[in-house]
Amino acid sequence: MNLFSQQKEQPISFPEPPKMVSSKDFSYLTDMMSWNLLAAKKMNWAAENCQLPDLKKEFETAEQMHSNHYDELLKLLKQNEGGSVS
């Protein structure tokens, strides 16, 4: 039996983001914002051009999810503006 299959990994949870973001983390966060913005735009286009109501609703839901992720990342970066980037 595999040792890893016997152990259940506990997810690491952080109650809040760190006060300081490294420049590498900052770069990765901006990349994530770009990916979410692009995904939201693609889902919006798909929803606008979809003729099937059920599928259109799924595209709209996905667009909203990516928009929310973008907004959360933007909020995190704005909070860090006053903080420091190392």
C-alpha positions as a printed Julia matrix, in Angstrom:
86×3 Matrix{Float64}:
   0.0    0.0     0.0
   1.28   3.44   -0.9
   2.26   5.65    2.02
   0.72   8.68    0.33
  -2.64   6.99   -0.17
  -2.86   6.31    3.57
  -2.4    9.95    4.53
  -5.05  12.52    3.85
  -3.58  15.89    3.13
  -5.09  18.75    5.04
  -5.45  21.88    2.93
  -3.5   24.86    4.11
  -5.79  27.76    4.8
  -4.78  31.31    5.4
  -7.33  33.53    7.11
  -6.12  36.53    5.13
  -3.5   37.23    2.48
  -0.03  38.25    3.66
   0.63  41.94    4.18
   3.61  41.84    1.85
   3.57  40.39   -1.66
   6.8   39.44   -3.39
   7.44  40.83   -6.85
   7.16  37.29   -8.22
   3.76  36.86   -6.52
   2.69  40.28   -7.79
   3.6   39.27  -11.33
   1.71  36.0   -10.98
  -1.36  37.81   -9.62
  -1.37  40.19  -12.58
  -1.09  37.18  -14.91
  -4.06  35.59  -13.16
  -6.02  38.82  -13.66
  -5.23  38.73  -17.37
  -6.33  35.1   -17.64
  -9.6   35.78  -15.83
 -10.32  38.88  -17.9
  -9.72  36.96  -21.12
 -11.9   34.07  -19.93
 -14.7   36.49  -18.95
 -14.53  38.15  -22.38
 -14.67  34.77  -24.14
 -17.63  33.63  -22.04
 -19.4   36.92  -22.78
 -18.85  36.48  -26.5
 -20.05  32.87  -26.33
 -23.17  33.85  -24.39
 -24.01  36.64  -26.84
 -23.64  34.28  -29.81
 -25.29  31.19  -28.32
 -28.75  30.18  -29.52
 -29.37  27.5   -26.87
 -30.88  29.06  -23.71
 -29.45  26.48  -21.27
 -25.96  26.75  -22.71
 -26.22  30.55  -22.85
 -27.0   30.55  -19.12
 -23.91  28.41  -18.43
 -21.73  30.83  -20.4
 -23.19  33.76  -18.44
 -22.52  31.96  -15.15
 -18.92  31.26  -16.19
 -18.48  34.89  -17.25
 -19.71  36.09  -13.85
 -17.38  33.68  -12.04
 -14.32  34.9   -13.97
 -15.38  38.53  -13.48
 -15.67  37.92   -9.73
 -12.22  36.32   -9.64
 -10.82  39.32  -11.54
 -12.44  41.73   -9.08
 -11.09  39.82   -6.07
  -7.57  39.85   -7.49
  -7.85  43.56   -8.26
  -8.99  44.23   -4.71
  -6.04  42.24   -3.36
  -3.58  44.17   -5.52
  -5.1   47.52   -4.54
  -4.81  46.6    -0.86
  -1.15  45.86   -1.46
  -0.54  49.2    -3.18
  -0.13  50.78    0.23
   1.9   47.81    1.44
   5.19  46.7     0.12
   6.32  44.54   -2.72
   9.62  42.8    -2.15
